[in-house]
Amino acid sequence: MKKADMGIALYLLAAVIFFIIPIPSFLLDVMLTINIAIALIVLMNALFVTEVLDMSFFPTLLLFTTIFRISLNVSSTRLILNTGDPGNVVRTFGQFVGGNDLIIGAIIFVVMILIQLIVINKGSERVSEVTARFTLDAMPGKQMAIDADLNTGVISEKQARERRDKIQQESSFFGAMDGATKYVKGDATVGIIITLINLVGGLAMGMTRQGLSIGDAVNQYGILTIGDGLVSQIPSLLISLATGILVTKASKEADFGDTLIRQLFGIPKVLYIVGTVLIFLGITTPLETILFILMGSVFLVVGRSVDGNLSMEAIEEEVDMAEEQAEEIRRPENVVSLLQVDPIELEFGYGIIPLADVNQGGDLLDRVVMIRRQIALELGTVVPIIRLRDNIQLNPNQYIIKIKGIQVTEGEILFDHYMAMNPGFVEEEISGIPTFEPSFHLPALWITEGQRERAESLGYTVVDPPSIIATHLTEVIRSHIDELLSRQDVQNLINNIKESQPTLVDDLIPKLLGVGEVQKILQNLLREGISIRDLLTIFETLADHAATTRDTDVLTEYARQSLKRAISSKYFPANEVTSVITLDPKIEQEIMGSVKQTEQGAYLTLDPEKTKAIMASLEAEAAKLENLGKNAIIITSPIVRMYFKKLTEDYFKDLIVVSYNEVESNIELQSVGMVSLS
């Protein structure tokens, strides 16, 4: 056991023992001295601690000190009643502090109790209650602010975690302080009761056991009782004062002494006025003239000194600023910071700033958080931090989206308008400003707030500007998520699954595949919109087949086949016949015959004329499905799928190519066309 743990255990154990076992008066003196010392330490710590969480165990400390102090009260009461000799400390407090007079001592004791109960305890209790309530109410807003800073790149994941922990600790601390102030209040109340019991019991013991008269009994036991009350209440008052200081500290990260002195004596004008008033009162009233003139002069001198210091600080600050500017000009430009490229950036004109400004009611930052959550659930990968910044070079209502520093798309919105889109069945049209929806380039109209309700009643799909930007950003991320998946991201995914499947990961990486090869396989899946959330199944499949081939394209096909349930549910609705296009076996043979294997991988050497004919046939067949409002899905044999996808991806970006081995047996398909050369 650590020494600190033993010390705390002995402290509490002593309190319990003092309730049960009588202790001699010299030991009581030692314990009362320790009690006073601890109270002073607590007070000084509360006064000078720079942050309230540095005393996060203060509520527990209150309980410990209270029970220890009450146990000493019990021990001193036992000695007073049994022997009439509670030790030097109690007797000294009764005779010296209490003036060796029962009435004076009683008055001092009552005044101290009233100060503690009415002034300090009541105020501390109310402040603790309000602070705890406000801290708890402010938690959601603080959490959202942390998420916003994290998403804009102002802070890192580690800093965000530390801030969240600090918010939780503050909430727990002030909640505990709300209840802990009741210990101090109860301690003061018990002090009054114990003092009355001591007085009554002392009178009874003196008159019945020692044969003292009522006057002698009151004088002897009254002085000791008041001494016992004072020696208990002074430490109690100190700790009560420490509680009040701790809960009323407005600045949680400041030097209390410096801050207090600076705020009281930091304005020369105030000191001049106070000094002048004191001198005026000393001259014109019967008050002590010398004292008031002397005190007023001190304030005038201090005010003059503060004024001079402020002037010097202003000059020094101006000089320092000039030196910094000169040093900045002389300093060689640090270009290292300019080399960093953000994975995703959303830049917008000044007209869109209110959408991203929380203080103006904008919720774009919250939507960015939801985008990252949505992509994580949908595709099983973590989207990098999305950087939001304003750009005065853009049009006021324009925004652009960059991937790795390069603009990939742009859009324009009208801040105080809504976008209305016709789903295809709206008969009555409404007036508006013609435009195109930026994500899917669909025809749309900008309408005003007053037209919104009517447009919705007619069947239009109406969206607000933040939703337009968020949807556009989501689609851009989906289409580029494969290139955003870095090796470090893959390593994080590996570490995550290793916690639950260490054997699988150890067998696969790096024995069979390296992190880079796993990255390429996962990128292949994400490129075609296949979720990698079921990483366990993917890794199990790779572990089964990586021993025979390390071709990442072939391993991707094996992984796709193991994910056929997910692929089927994504493209083929249950209890519904899905229309698809098939591939002529002759074309499949042509493709396989033109595959050339090299050390860098396989590639096609298909004749350009045949490629052109295949693409023309595919375009004609795909148009049939698109005219029916359905996705163009083409079914091929497993061995051909990846080569056919590579052949078509430059011509048909969104074409869905699925092999027969990726379709569940209960899925019903209907071929509505075949891609052929004839």
C-alpha positions in Angstrom: 0.0 0.0 0.0 1.2 3.5 -0.8 2.2 5.9 2.0 -0.5 8.4 0.9 -3.2 5.6 1.1 -2.0 4.5 4.5 -2.1 8.1 5.8 -5.7 8.7 4.6 -6.7 5.3 6.0 -5.2 6.1 9.4 -6.8 9.6 9.4 -10.3 8.0 8.9 -9.5 5.1 11.3 -8.5 7.6 14.0 -11.8 9.4 13.6 -13.7 6.1 14.2 -11.5 5.1 17.1 -12.0 8.5 18.8 -15.8 7.8 18.9 -15.2 4.6 20.8 -12.1 4.8 22.9 -11.3 7.6 25.4 -8.0 9.3 24.6 -5.7 11.2 27.0 -5.7 15.0 27.0 -2.1 15.3 25.6 -3.2 13.2 22.5 -6.3 15.3 22.1 -4.0 18.4 22.0 -2.0 16.8 19.2 -5.1 15.9 17.2 -6.7 19.4 17.7 -3.5 21.0 16.5 -3.5 18.7 13.4 -7.1 19.6 12.8 -6.3 23.3 12.8 -3.3 22.8 10.5 -5.4 20.8 8.0 -8.1 23.5 8.0 -5.4 26.2 7.2 -4.0 24.0 4.5 -7.4 23.6 2.9 -8.1 27.3 3.1 -4.8 28.3 1.5 -5.1 25.7 -1.2 -8.6 26.9 -2.1 -7.3 30.5 -2.1 -4.3 30.0 -4.4 -5.3 27.0 -6.6 -5.3 28.1 -10.3 -8.1 25.8 -11.4 -10.9 24.4 -9.4 -10.5 20.9 -10.8 -7.0 20.9 -9.2 -9.1 20.3 -6.0 -11.5 17.8 -7.6 -11.5 15.7 -4.4 -12.7 18.7 -2.3 -16.2 17.3 -1.7 -14.7 14.1 -0.3 -12.2 16.1 1.7 -15.1 18.0 3.3 -16.6 14.7 4.5 -13.3 13.5 5.9 -12.5 16.7 7.8 -16.0 17.0 9.1 -16.1 13.5 10.6 -12.6 13.9 12.0 -13.6 17.2 13.7 -16.8 15.7 15.1 -14.9 12.8 16.5 -12.6 15.2 18.3 -15.7 17.0 19.7 -16.9 13.7 21.1 -13.5 13.0 22.7 -13.2 16.5 24.2 -16.8 16.2 25.6 -15.9 12.9 27.2 -12.8 14.4 28.9 -14.7 17.5 30.0 -17.4 15.4 31.7 -15.1 12.6 33.0 -12.1 14.5 34.3 -12.7 18.2 33.8 -9.3 18.4 32.0 -9.7 18.3 28.2 -6.1 19.5 27.7 -4.1 22.7 27.1 -5.6 23.6 23.7 -9.3 23.5 24.8 -8.5 25.3 28.1 -6.4 28.0 26.2 -9.2 28.7 23.7 -11.7 29.0 26.6 -9.5 31.3 28.7 -7.5 33.3 26.2 -9.7 33.4 23.1 -12.8 33.6 25.1 -11.3 36.2 27.5 -11.6 33.8 30.5 -15.2 35.0 30.7 -18.2 32.8 30.1 -20.3 35.6 28.7 -17.6 37.0 26.4 -16.7 33.5 25.2 -20.3 32.6 24.6 -20.9 35.7 22.6 -17.8 35.1 20.4 -18.9 31.5 19.9 -22.5 32.5 18.9 -21.2 35.2 16.5 -18.9 32.7 14.8 -21.7 30.2 14.5 -24.0 32.9 13.0 -21.3 34.0 10.5 -20.8 30.5 9.4 -24.4 29.5 9.1 -26.1 32.6 7.8 -23.3 34.3 5.8 -20.8 31.7 4.5 -22.8 28.4 4.5 -26.0 29.8 3.1 -24.2 31.7 0.3 -21.9 28.8 -0.6 -24.9 26.5 -0.7 -26.8 28.7 -3.1 -23.8 29.3 -5.3 -23.0 25.6 -5.5 -26.6 24.8 -6.4 -26.7 27.4 -9.2 -23.3 26.5 -10.5 -24.1 22.8 -10.7 -27.4 23.5 -12.6 -25.7 25.9 -15.0 -22.8 23.6 -15.6 -25.1 20.7 -16.4 -27.3 22.8 -18.7 -24.2 24.1 -20.5 -22.8 20.6 -21.2 -24.6 20.0 -24.6 -23.5 23.4 -25.9 -19.9 22.8 -24.9 -20.0 19.3 -26.5 -21.3 20.8 -29.8 -18.6 23.5 -29.7 -15.9 20.8 -29.3 -17.4 18.8 -32.2 -17.5 22.0 -34.3 -13.8 22.8 -33.5 -12.9 19.2 -34.2 -14.6 19.2 -37.6 -13.1 22.5 -38.7 -9.6 21.2 -37.7 -9.1 23.8 -34.9 -8.3 21.0 -32.4 -7.1 17.4 -32.7 -8.9 14.2 -31.6 -6.7 14.1 -28.5 -7.5 17.7 -27.6 -11.2 17.1 -28.2 -11.1 14.0 -25.9 -9.3 16.1 -23.2 -11.9 18.8 -23.4 -14.8 16.4 -23.2 -13.1 14.8 -20.1 -12.7 18.2 -18.5 -16.4 19.1 -19.1 -17.4 15.8 -17.5 -15.1 16.4 -14.5 -16.5 19.9 -14.0 -20.0 18.6 -14.1 -19.2 15.9 -11.6 -17.3 18.3 -9.3 -19.9 21.1 -9.1 -22.7 18.4 -8.7 -20.8 16.9 -5.8 -20.1 20.4 -4.3 -23.8 21.1 -4.3 -24.3 18.2 -1.9 -21.0 18.6 0.0 -22.0 22.1 1.3 -24.6 20.3 3.4 -21.7 18.7 5.4 -20.5 22.1 6.4 -23.9 23.3 7.3 -24.6 20.2 9.3 -21.3 20.5 11.1 -22.1 24.0 12.3 -25.5 22.8 13.6 -24.0 19.9 15.4 -21.4 22.2 17.0 -24.2 24.2 18.6 -25.9 21.1 19.9 -22.7 19.5 21.3 -21.9 22.8 23.1 -25.3 22.9 24.7 -25.0 19.2 25.7 -21.5 19.9 27.2 -22.8 22.9 29.2 -25.8 21.0 30.6 -23.8 17.8 31.2 -21.0 19.8 32.8 -23.4 21.5 35.2 -24.9 18.2 36.1 -21.5 16.5 36.7 -20.1 19.5 38.7 -23.2 19.7 41.0 -23.9 16.0 41.5 -20.4 14.4 41.4 -18.1 17.2 42.6 -20.5 19.0 44.9 -19.9 22.4 43.3 -22.4 25.2 43.5 -24.3 26.2 40.4 -22.1 29.3 40.0 -18.8 27.4 40.3 -20.1 24.7 38.0 -21.2 27.2 35.4 -17.9 29.0 35.6 -15.7 25.9 35.5 -17.5 23.8 32.9 -18.8 26.8 30.9 -15.3 28.1 30.2 -14.2 24.6 29.1 -17.3 24.1 27.0 -16.8 27.5 25.2 -13.2 26.6 24.6 -14.2 23.2 23.2 -16.8 25.0 20.9 -14.3 27.6 19.7 -11.5 25.1 19.0 -14.0 23.1 16.9 -15.7 26.0 15.2 -12.6 27.9 14.1 -11.3 25.1 11.8 -14.9 24.5 10.7 -15.2 28.2 9.8 -11.9 28.0 7.9 -13.1 25.1 5.8 -16.4 26.7 5.3 -14.6 29.8 4.0 -12.5 27.6 1.7 -15.7 26.1 0.3 -17.1 29.5 -0.4 -13.9 30.6 -2.1 -13.7 27.5 -4.3 -17.3 27.7 -5.6 -17.3 31.5 -6.1 -14.1 31.6 -8.2 -15.3 33.1 -11.5 -12.0 32.5 -13.3 -11.1 28.8 -13.2 -7.6 29.3 -14.7 -6.1 32.3 -13.0 -3.9 33.2 -10.1 -6.5 34.3 -7.5 -4.2 36.8 -5.6 -2.9 38.6 -8.7 -6.3 38.7 -10.3 -8.0 40.1 -7.1 -5.3 42.8 -6.5 -5.3 43.8 -10.2 -9.1 44.1 -10.2 -9.3 46.1 -7.0 -6.3 48.4 -7.5 -5.8 48.3 -11.2 -7.7 51.6 -12.2 -5.8 54.8 -11.1 -9.0 56.9 -11.4 -10.7 54.9 -8.7 -7.7 55.2 -6.3 -7.6 59.0 -6.9 -11.3 59.4 -6.1 -11.1 57.2 -2.9 -8.0 59.1 -1.7 -9.6 62.5 -2.3 -12.8 61.4 -0.4 -10.8 60.2 2.6 -8.8 63.4 2.8 -12.1 65.4 2.5 -13.7 63.4 5.3 -10.6 63.9 7.5 -10.6 67.7 7.1 -14.4 68.5 7.2 -15.6 66.0 9.8 -14.7 65.2 13.4 -13.1 61.9 12.3 -9.5 61.3 13.1 -7.9 63.9 10.8 -4.3 62.6 10.7 -5.5 59.0 10.1 -7.8 59.9 7.2 -5.4 62.3 5.6 -2.6 59.8 5.8 -4.8 56.9 4.4 -6.1 59.2 1.6 -2.5 60.2 0.7 -1.5 56.5 0.5 -4.3 55.9 -2.0 -3.2 58.9 -4.1 0.4 57.7 -4.1 -0.7 54.1 -5.0 -2.9 55.5 -7.8 0.0 57.5 -9.2 2.2 54.5 -9.1 -0.4 52.3 -10.9 -0.9 55.0 -13.5 2.9 55.1 -14.2 3.1 51.3 -14.4 0.2 51.2 -16.9 1.9 53.9 -19.0 5.2 51.9 -19.0 3.4 48.7 -19.9 1.6 50.4 -22.8 5.0 51.7 -24.1 6.7 48.3 -23.6 3.8 46.6 -25.4 4.0 49.0 -28.3 7.8 48.5 -28.5 7.4 44.7 -28.3 4.8 44.8 -31.1 7.0 46.9 -33.3 10.0 44.5 -32.6 7.8 41.5 -33.4 6.7 43.1 -36.7 10.3 43.9 -37.6 11.4 40.4 -36.7 8.6 38.9 -38.7 9.8 40.9 -41.7 13.4 39.8 -41.2 12.5 36.2 -40.5 12.8 33.8 -43.4 9.4 32.6 -44.5 8.4 29.3 -42.9 7.1 27.3 -45.9 6.7 24.0 -44.1 3.1 24.9 -43.0 2.2 25.7 -46.6 3.0 22.1 -47.7 0.1 20.6 -45.8 -2.9 19.6 -48.0 -6.3 19.2 -46.4 -8.1 16.0 -47.5 -11.5 17.7 -47.8 -12.2 21.5 -48.0 -15.4 23.4 -48.2 -14.8 27.0 -49.2 -17.7 29.5 -49.4 -18.3 33.2 -50.1 -19.2 35.7 -47.4 -22.9 35.4 -48.2 -22.9 31.8 -46.9 -21.0 32.6 -43.6 -24.3 32.8 -41.6 -25.0 29.1 -42.4 -21.7 28.1 -40.8 -21.8 30.6 -37.9 -23.3 29.0 -34.8 -23.8 32.5 -33.2 -26.1 33.4 -36.2 -28.1 30.2 -35.9 -26.2 28.3 -38.6 -26.1 24.5 -38.4 -23.7 23.7 -41.2 -21.1 22.5 -38.7 -23.6 20.1 -37.1 -24.5 18.8 -40.6 -20.8 18.1 -41.3 -20.7 16.0 -38.1 -23.7 14.1 -39.3 -22.1 13.5 -42.7 -19.1 11.8 -41.1 -21.4 9.7 -39.0 -23.5 8.8 -42.0 -20.5 7.8 -44.2 -19.1 5.7 -41.3 -22.4 3.8 -41.0 -22.9 3.4 -44.7 -19.4 2.6 -46.0 -17.6 1.6 -42.8 -14.8 4.1 -43.1 -13.9 7.3 -41.2 -14.1 10.4 -43.3 -11.1 12.8 -42.6 -11.6 16.1 -41.0 -13.6 18.4 -43.3 -12.1 21.9 -43.3 -14.6 24.8 -43.6 -13.3 28.2 -44.5 -14.6 31.4 -46.1 -13.0 32.7 -49.3 -13.6 36.4 -50.2 -12.4 35.6 -53.8 -15.6 33.6 -54.4 -19.0 35.1 -55.3 -21.0 35.8 -52.1 -23.4 32.8 -52.7 -20.8 30.5 -54.2 -19.1 27.5 -52.6 -16.5 25.0 -53.9 -15.4 21.6 -52.7 -11.8 20.5 -52.8 -10.3 17.1 -52.5 -6.6 17.1 -51.6 -6.3 20.8 -52.4 -7.9 20.5 -55.9 -11.3 21.8 -56.7 -13.6 19.0 -57.9 -17.0 20.7 -57.9 -18.8 23.9 -57.1 -22.3 25.2 -56.5 -24.3 28.4 -55.8 -27.2 29.0 -53.5 -29.5 31.8 -52.6 -29.3 32.3 -48.9 -32.9 33.4 -48.2 -34.5 31.0 -50.7 -35.5 27.4 -50.9 -34.9 24.9 -53.7 -37.9 23.2 -55.1 -37.6 20.1 -57.3 -40.3 18.4 -59.3 -40.2 14.6 -58.6 -41.9 14.0 -61.9 -45.6 13.8 -61.0 -46.3 17.5 -60.2 -48.8 18.9 -62.6 -49.2 22.5 -61.5 -46.0 24.5 -61.8 -45.0 27.4 -59.6 -42.9 30.4 -60.4 -39.3 30.7 -59.4 -35.7 31.2 -60.5 -34.6 28.3 -62.7 -31.5 26.5 -61.6 -30.0 23.0 -61.3 -29.6 20.9 -58.1 -25.8 20.7 -57.7 -25.4 17.1 -56.5 -27.3 15.3 -59.3 -27.7 18.2 -61.8 -31.5 18.0 -61.7 -33.7 20.9 -62.9 -35.0 23.0 -59.9 -36.4 26.3 -58.9 -35.4 28.9 -56.3 -38.5 29.9 -54.4 -39.2 32.3 -51.5 -40.2 31.4 -47.9 -43.8 32.4 -48.7 -44.0 29.9 -51.6 -42.6 27.0 -49.6 -45.9 25.7 -48.1 -47.7 25.9 -51.5 -44.8 24.1 -53.3 -44.9 21.3 -50.7 -48.7 20.9 -51.0 -48.3 20.6 -54.8 -45.8 17.7 -54.4 -42.5 19.5 -54.9 -39.5 18.4 -53.0 -38.3 21.5 -51.1 -34.9 21.8 -49.4 -33.1 24.6 -47.6 -29.6 25.9 -48.5 -27.7 24.0 -45.7 -29.3 20.7 -46.8 -28.3 21.4 -50.4 -24.6 22.0 -49.4 -24.6 19.0 -47.1 -26.1 16.7 -49.7 -23.6 17.9 -52.3 -20.7 17.4 -49.9 -21.9 13.9 -49.0 -22.1 12.9 -52.7 -18.6 14.3 -53.4 -17.2 12.4 -50.4 -18.9 9.2 -51.5 -17.4 9.4 -55.0 -13.9 10.1 -53.7 -13.9 8.1 -50.5 -11.5 5.5 -52.0 -8.7 8.0 -52.6 -9.3 9.5 -49.1 -8.6 6.2 -47.4 -4.9 6.4 -46.4 -2.6 3.8 -45.1 -2.9 5.3 -41.6 -6.7 5.0 -41.8 -6.3 1.3 -42.8 -3.9 0.8 -39.9 -6.5 2.3 -37.5 -9.1 -0.1 -38.9 -6.7 -3.0 -38.4 -6.0 -1.9 -34.8 -9.7 -1.7 -34.1 -10.5 -5.2 -35.3 -7.4 -6.6 -33.7 -8.9 -5.9 -30.3 -11.6 -8.5 -30.9 -9.9 -10.7 -33.5 -6.1 -10.8 -32.7 -5.6 -14.2 -34.2 -7.1 -13.3 -37.6 -5.1 -10.1 -37.9 -1.8 -11.8 -36.9 -2.4 -14.5 -39.5 -3.1 -12.0 -42.3 -0.9 -9.0 -41.6 2.0 -8.9 -42.3 2.4 -12.6 -42.9 0.2 -12.8 -46.1 -0.5 -9.1 -47.0 1.0 -5.8 -46.2 -1.0 -2.7 -45.1 -0.6 -1.2 -48.5 -2.1 -4.3 -50.2 -5.0 -4.3 -47.8 -5.5 -0.6 -48.5 -5.7 -1.3 -52.3 -8.3 -4.0 -51.8 -10.4 -1.7 -49.5 -10.1 1.1 -52.0 -11.3 -1.2 -54.8 -14.4 -2.0 -52.8 -15.1 1.6 -51.8 -14.6 2.8 -55.4 -17.7 0.8 -56.4 -19.7 1.8 -53.3 -19.3 -1.5 -51.4 -19.3 -1.0 -47.6 -16.2 -2.2 -45.8 -17.9 -2.1 -42.4 -18.0 -5.9 -42.2 -14.2 -5.9 -42.0 -14.2 -9.3 -40.2 -15.7 -11.1 -43.3 -13.3 -9.3 -45.6 -10.3 -10.2 -43.6 -11.4 -13.8 -43.2 -11.7 -14.0 -47.0 -8.4 -12.5 -47.6 -6.7 -14.8 -45.1 -8.3 -17.8 -47.0 -7.1 -16.7 -50.4 -4.0 -14.6 -49.9 -1.8 -17.7 -49.6 -2.5 -18.6 -53.3 -2.5 -15.1 -54.8 -1.4 -11.6 -53.8 -3.1 -9.9 -56.8 -5.2 -7.2 -55.1 -7.7 -7.2 -58.0 -8.4 -10.9 -57.7 -8.5 -10.7 -53.9 -11.0 -7.9 -54.3 -13.3 -10.2 -56.3 -13.1 -12.9 -53.6 -14.0 -10.2 -51.0 -16.9 -9.1 -53.1 -18.2 -12.7 -53.3 -18.0 -13.1 -49.6 -20.1 -9.9 -49.2 -22.8 -11.0 -51.6 -25.6 -10.6 -49.0 -24.7 -7.0 -48.6 -24.3 -6.5 -52.4 -27.7 -8.2 -53.1 -29.5 -6.1 -50.5 -27.9 -2.9 -51.9 -28.9 -3.5 -55.6 -31.7 -6.1 -55.6 -34.8 -5.4 -53.5 -36.3 -8.4 -51.8 -39.6 -9.8 -53.1 -39.1 -7.9 -56.3 -38.0 -8.9 -59.8 -35.0 -6.8 -60.8 -34.3 -5.9 -64.5 -30.7 -6.4 -65.5 -28.5 -6.5 -68.6 -26.4 -9.6 -69.4 -23.1 -9.9 -71.3 -22.8 -12.0 -74.5 -20.6 -15.1 -73.8 -18.7 -14.2 -76.9 -17.7 -10.8 -75.5 -16.6 -12.5 -72.3 -14.4 -14.8 -74.3 -13.0 -11.9 -76.2 -12.2 -10.0 -73.0 -10.5 -13.0 -71.4 -8.5 -13.7 -74.5 -7.2 -10.1 -74.4 -6.0 -10.2 -70.8 -2.3 -9.9 -70.4 -0.6 -10.7 -67.1 2.5 -8.7 -66.0 4.4 -8.3 -62.8 2.5 -5.0 -62.3 -0.9 -6.7 -62.8 -3.3 -7.6 -65.6 -4.4 -5.3 -68.4 -6.6 -5.6 -71.5 -5.3 -5.5 -75.1 -8.8 -5.5 -76.7 -9.0 -4.1 -80.2 -10.2 -0.5 -80.1 -12.9 -1.1 -82.7 -14.3 -4.0 -80.7 -14.2 -1.8 -77.6 -16.1 0.9 -79.4 -18.8 -1.6 -80.5 -19.2 -3.0 -77.0 -19.6 0.4 -75.5 -22.2 1.4 -78.2 -24.2 -1.8 -77.5 -23.9 -1.2 -73.7 -25.1 2.4 -74.1 -28.2 1.3 -76.0 -29.1 -1.4 -73.5 -28.4 0.9 -70.5 -30.6 3.6 -72.0 -33.6 1.1 -71.9 -33.4 0.8 -68.1 -32.7 4.4 -67.5 -35.8 5.4 -69.5 -37.8 3.2 -67.1 -36.2 5.1 -64.2 -34.1 2.1 -63.1 -30.4 1.8 -62.4 -28.3 0.2 -65.2 -27.1 -3.1 -63.7 -25.1 -5.6 -65.8 -24.5 -9.2 -64.8 -21.3 -11.0 -65.9 -19.5 -14.2 -65.0 -17.2 -13.9 -62.0 -13.9 -14.2 -63.9 -14.9 -11.4 -66.3 -16.4 -8.9 -63.9 -13.3 -6.9 -62.9 -12.0 -6.7 -66.4 -15.3 -5.5 -67.8 -15.6 -2.9 -65.0 -12.2 -1.6 -65.9 -13.2 -1.5 -69.6 -16.3 0.5 -68.9 -15.4 2.8 -66.1 -14.0 5.5 -68.4 -17.2 5.5 -70.4 -19.9 4.9 -67.7 -18.9 6.2 -64.3 -21.9 5.0 -62.4 -22.5 1.6 -64.2 -23.1 -1.2 -61.7 -21.3 -4.4 -62.7 -22.1 -7.5 -60.6 -21.1 -11.1 -61.1 -23.4 -14.1 -60.7 -21.5 -15.2 -57.6 -22.4 -11.9 -55.9 -26.1 -12.5 -56.1 -28.0 -14.3 -53.4 -29.9 -17.5 -54.6 -33.3 -16.1 -53.6 -33.0 -13.0 -55.8 -35.1 -12.9 -58.9 -33.5 -11.3 -62.0 -35.0 -10.6 -65.4 -32.8 -9.9 -68.3 -34.1 -7.1 -70.5 -31.2 -7.0 -72.9 -27.8 -8.3 -73.8 -24.6 -6.5 -74.7 -23.3 -8.1 -77.9 -21.2 -7.3 -81.0 -23.9 -8.2 -83.5 
